[in-house]
Amino acid sequence: MIVPFAPGGIADLTGRPLAAAMSRILGQNIVVENKPGAGGAVGHALTAKAKPDGYTIMTALSSIPVIPEADKVNGRPAPYQMSDFTPIALISADPTILLVSADSPWKTLKDLVEDARARPGKISYSTSGIYGTTHTCLEMFAQAAGIKMLHVPYNGGGPSMAALLANQVNVTAQSPGVANPHVKSGKVWALASWGAQRLPSIADIPTMRESGYDAEFTIWAALFAPAGIPAEVRERLVAAARQAVQEQDFQKAMAGMNTPLNFREGRDFETFLQSDGSRLAEVVRKMGKTE
């Protein structure tokens, strides 16, 4: 199982218990390999080029449909297209959370926006990589708020979170699974979520829309295989994923991160991919060329 981000991010924290559960179900040891780089594009491309025999799978995030569109915007050849993959199943979906250091001068989202407007390009934010999931959601927010901040990309959600904790950057966005332990410890402040509704785990934190910004984003994790795998192999992988998300150990791991399961397969998952991919592509086109 390829995880296209560094350890410590939501793809890794989802992929490892999923691999363990599917190993038990399939009677086949699944080795997790982290292949970070380029906002997930390195691992995505490796999976796209793998032999389509069902022995290489990938736990990817919502950045996977973004990167080909980003390369198109930048006039570069894309390392893969979505047609290079066989969608297996959507596993989880969770809104991201905007975080700042506990000693930050901003106590509300309004504070941050006002400062960013007064000092365009001076407030830094960390992400999981250029055009990665957290880059996309933070730029979605910046577009809605009419502000400019300084982007500092890392190789995954774990290093991106570590950068905020070390005060190397001022702002980050993370999934609740990564963010919540640090929010509870008091090391960081949550200013808003990108959810359609408030998150039960941080019910006192408003959504972007409540705060007056038209920004809604879900960071989802899903299982893919290379395009062209035999139909019977795909069905076996879908069945294994379906059974894995029902296992107590896997559900316990996801509950520990406050990450809700959102299992989808077949046409339901493919429709979800097309819809979310189209919405995110529009954000990328507005972002424009990024060096």
C-alpha positions in Angstrom: 0.0 0.0 0.0 1.5 3.3 -1.1 0.8 6.3 1.1 1.8 9.4 -0.9 2.6 11.5 2.2 5.0 11.4 5.1 4.1 9.6 8.4 1.9 11.5 10.8 -0.7 12.9 8.4 -4.2 11.7 7.8 -3.3 9.5 4.8 -0.8 7.6 6.9 -3.0 7.5 10.0 -5.8 6.0 7.9 -3.8 3.8 5.6 -2.0 1.9 8.3 -5.0 0.5 10.3 -6.8 0.0 6.9 -3.8 -2.1 5.7 -3.8 -4.1 8.9 -7.5 -4.9 8.7 -7.3 -5.8 4.9 -4.3 -8.0 5.6 -6.3 -10.1 8.1 -9.2 -10.3 5.6 -7.2 -11.2 2.6 -4.7 -13.4 4.3 -2.0 -11.4 2.6 0.5 -9.1 4.4 0.1 -5.6 3.1 3.2 -3.5 3.5 2.7 0.3 3.9 5.3 2.4 2.0 5.3 6.2 2.5 6.2 7.9 -0.8 5.9 11.6 -0.1 6.6 14.5 -2.4 5.0 17.1 -4.6 1.7 17.3 -2.6 1.2 13.5 -3.1 2.0 13.5 -6.8 5.1 11.2 -6.4 3.1 8.5 -4.7 0.2 8.9 -7.1 2.4 8.6 -10.1 4.1 5.4 -8.7 0.7 3.8 -8.2 -0.5 4.9 -11.7 2.6 3.2 -13.3 2.4 0.0 -11.1 1.5 -3.4 -12.6 -2.3 -3.7 -12.6 -2.5 -7.0 -10.8 -4.0 -5.9 -7.5 -0.8 -6.2 -5.6 -0.3 -2.4 -5.5 -2.9 -0.2 -3.9 -2.9 3.3 -2.5 -4.5 5.3 0.2 -4.8 8.8 -1.3 -6.4 12.1 -0.2 -8.5 14.7 -1.9 -5.4 16.2 -3.6 -5.4 13.3 -6.1 -7.8 15.0 -8.6 -6.3 18.4 -8.0 -2.7 17.8 -9.2 -3.5 17.0 -12.9 -5.5 20.3 -13.0 -2.7 22.2 -11.4 -0.2 20.9 -13.9 -2.6 22.0 -16.7 -2.7 25.5 -15.2 1.1 25.6 -15.0 1.6 24.3 -18.5 3.4 21.2 -17.3 2.8 17.6 -18.4 0.9 15.8 -15.7 2.5 12.8 -14.1 -0.8 11.0 -14.1 -4.5 11.4 -14.9 -7.5 10.1 -12.9 -8.1 7.6 -15.7 -4.8 5.9 -14.6 -6.6 4.6 -11.5 -9.2 2.2 -10.5 -11.3 3.7 -7.7 -11.8 1.1 -5.0 -13.6 2.8 -2.1 -14.0 6.1 -0.2 -13.0 5.5 3.4 -13.5 8.7 5.3 -14.3 12.4 4.9 -13.7 15.2 7.3 -13.5 19.0 7.2 -10.2 20.6 7.8 -9.5 23.0 10.7 -7.6 26.2 10.6 -4.9 26.3 13.4 -2.6 29.0 14.8 0.0 28.8 17.6 -1.4 29.2 21.2 0.8 32.4 21.6 -0.6 33.8 18.3 -2.0 37.4 18.4 -5.1 36.2 16.6 -7.9 34.8 18.8 -10.6 34.8 16.1 -10.7 34.3 12.3 -11.6 38.0 12.0 -8.3 38.9 13.8 -6.3 36.8 11.3 -8.1 38.2 8.2 -7.7 41.9 9.3 -4.0 41.3 10.0 -3.5 39.5 6.6 -5.2 42.4 4.8 -2.9 44.9 6.6 0.2 42.8 5.8 -0.3 41.0 2.5 2.1 38.1 2.0 3.6 38.4 5.5 1.7 35.7 7.4 3.0 32.3 6.6 1.1 29.0 6.4 2.3 25.4 6.1 0.7 22.7 3.9 1.2 19.1 2.9 2.7 20.3 -0.4 2.0 22.5 -3.4 -1.6 22.0 -4.6 -2.0 19.4 -1.9 -5.1 19.1 0.2 -4.3 21.7 2.8 -2.8 24.1 0.2 -6.1 23.9 -1.7 -8.3 24.5 1.3 -6.2 27.4 2.6 -6.2 29.1 -0.8 -10.0 28.5 -1.0 -10.2 30.5 2.3 -7.8 33.2 1.1 -9.8 33.6 -2.1 -13.1 34.0 -0.1 -11.5 36.4 2.4 -9.6 38.4 -0.2 -6.2 38.0 1.5 -2.7 36.9 0.5 -0.5 34.8 2.7 2.9 33.2 2.3 2.8 29.5 1.4 5.4 27.1 2.9 5.0 23.6 1.6 6.1 20.4 3.4 6.0 16.7 2.4 2.9 15.8 4.4 0.4 16.7 7.1 2.8 15.5 9.9 5.7 17.8 8.9 3.3 20.6 8.2 1.8 20.2 11.7 5.3 20.0 13.2 6.2 23.3 11.5 3.4 25.2 13.4 4.3 23.5 16.7 7.9 24.7 16.2 6.7 28.2 15.3 8.3 27.9 11.9 5.0 29.2 10.4 2.0 31.1 11.6 -0.9 29.1 10.3 -1.8 25.6 9.1 -4.8 23.6 8.2 -5.2 20.0 9.4 -7.7 17.2 9.5 -9.4 16.8 13.0 -7.5 13.6 13.5 -4.2 15.4 13.3 -5.3 18.7 14.9 -7.5 17.6 17.9 -4.7 16.3 20.2 -2.8 19.5 19.8 -5.9 21.6 20.3 -6.8 19.7 23.5 -3.2 20.0 24.8 -3.5 23.8 24.4 -0.5 24.0 22.1 -2.5 25.4 19.2 -5.8 27.4 18.7 -8.5 26.4 16.3 -10.0 29.5 14.7 -12.5 27.8 12.2 -13.4 24.7 10.3 -14.2 24.2 6.7 -17.2 22.0 7.5 -20.8 22.4 6.5 -21.6 22.2 10.2 -19.6 22.6 13.4 -17.5 19.7 14.4 -18.7 17.9 17.5 -15.2 17.5 18.8 -14.7 21.3 18.8 -18.3 22.5 18.9 -17.3 26.0 20.1 -15.3 26.7 16.9 -17.3 28.3 14.1 -17.3 27.2 10.4 -15.9 29.4 7.7 -19.4 30.1 6.4 -20.6 31.1 9.9 -17.6 33.5 9.9 -18.7 35.0 6.6 -16.4 33.3 4.2 -17.7 31.0 1.4 -15.2 28.2 1.9 -16.2 24.6 2.5 -13.7 21.7 2.1 -13.6 18.1 3.1 -10.3 16.2 3.3 -11.2 12.6 2.3 -9.2 9.4 2.2 -9.8 6.8 -0.4 -8.4 3.5 -1.7 -7.2 3.3 -5.4 -5.5 0.7 -7.6 -3.9 1.1 -11.0 -6.2 1.2 -14.0 -6.7 -2.0 -15.8 -6.9 -4.5 -12.8 -9.1 -7.5 -13.6 -12.7 -7.0 -12.6 -12.6 -10.0 -10.1 -9.5 -8.5 -8.4 -11.2 -5.1 -8.1 -14.3 -6.8 -6.6 -12.2 -8.6 -4.1 -10.4 -5.4 -3.0 -13.7 -3.6 -2.7 -15.1 -6.4 -0.6 -12.0 -6.4 1.6 -12.2 -2.6 2.1 -16.0 -2.9 2.9 -15.3 -5.5 5.5 -12.2 -3.7 6.9 -14.1 -0.5 7.8 -16.5 -2.7 9.8 -13.8 -4.2 11.9 -13.6 -3.0 15.5 -9.9 -2.3 15.5 -10.2 -0.1 12.4 -13.2 1.7 13.8 -11.4 2.3 17.1 -8.4 3.8 15.3 -10.6 6.2 13.3 -12.7 7.1 16.4 -9.4 7.9 18.2 -8.8 10.6 15.6 -12.5 11.7 15.7 -12.5 10.9 11.9 -16.0 9.8 10.7 -16.2 6.9 8.3 -17.9 7.7 5.0 -17.7 4.4 3.0 -18.7 4.6 -0.6 -18.0 2.2 -3.5 -19.0 1.6 -7.1 -21.0 4.2 -8.9 -21.6 6.2 -5.7 -17.9 6.7 -5.1 -17.2 7.5 -8.8 -20.0 10.2 -8.7 -18.5 11.6 -5.6 -15.1 11.8 -7.2 -16.4 13.6 -10.3 -18.3 16.1 -8.2 -15.6 16.9 -5.7 -12.9 16.9 -8.4 -14.8 19.5 -10.5 -15.3 21.8 -7.5 -11.6 21.7 -6.5 -10.5 22.2 -10.1 -12.3 25.5 -10.0 -10.3 26.5 -6.9 -7.0 25.6 -8.6 -7.9 27.6 -11.7 -8.4 30.6 -9.5 -5.1 30.0 -7.7 -3.4 30.1 -11.1 0.3 29.4 -11.7 2.3 28.7 -8.5 6.1 28.4 -8.5 
